[in-house]
Amino acid sequence: MKAHGGGTRRPFAESTADGPYSRESEMSLLESILGITKLATKIANPDLLKAVADANVQAMELSKSNLDLQKRVGELERQILRMRGLEDLKAKLFVNGGYLYIEGDPNPRCLTCWDHSGELIHVLPPITGIFPQCTVCKNFLDVIPKTPPKRGDTGSVPVG
Ligand SMILES: [Zn+2]
C-alpha cells in the first residue's frame, strides 16, 4: 500500500536533468531511513517502527524504479549517439560508378552490402581478371576506377 493521502512527493525527476541518476541521493535517503529505524528501535514505539518499515519498503521500490529508469536513459543516450553517428556518416557518403564512397576516402565500398545491411565493406582490386568480387556478398562488381571519384563530381549521388 502506497496511499499516503496528501503525502509529499519527492521531486526525483529533477535528478535526470544533469544526466544519470544520483546514487548519492538514493543512498542518503536509505541512510536517513536507517537512522530513523535506529531511533524508532530506541524509542520502542511499534507504530513508529511499522511506519519506518513501510517507508523503507517504499524507498527500496523507488530505488529499483530509479535504477530501471537509469538503465533506460543510458540505452536511449547510446541510441541517440549511434543515430547521430549514422547521420554524420551518411552526410559523407556518395555513390559513383556502382560503388559507395566516403568523402575523403578513395577506397570503394560494396553498394549491395550497404543497401542490404548498412555495412561498409571494402572492395579490393581483383588478384586475377578485371572484375572485383565482394568478399561478403560475393557479387562481382564493376571495374574499380583508377582515379577515385569525389563527392562533387558529376555522376556522384549523395546518400545522406
Ligand atoms: Zn558486398
Residues whose N, C-alpha, C, O or C-beta is under 5 A from the ligand:
A	BS01	ZN	C110 T112 C113 I121 C134 V136 C137 K138
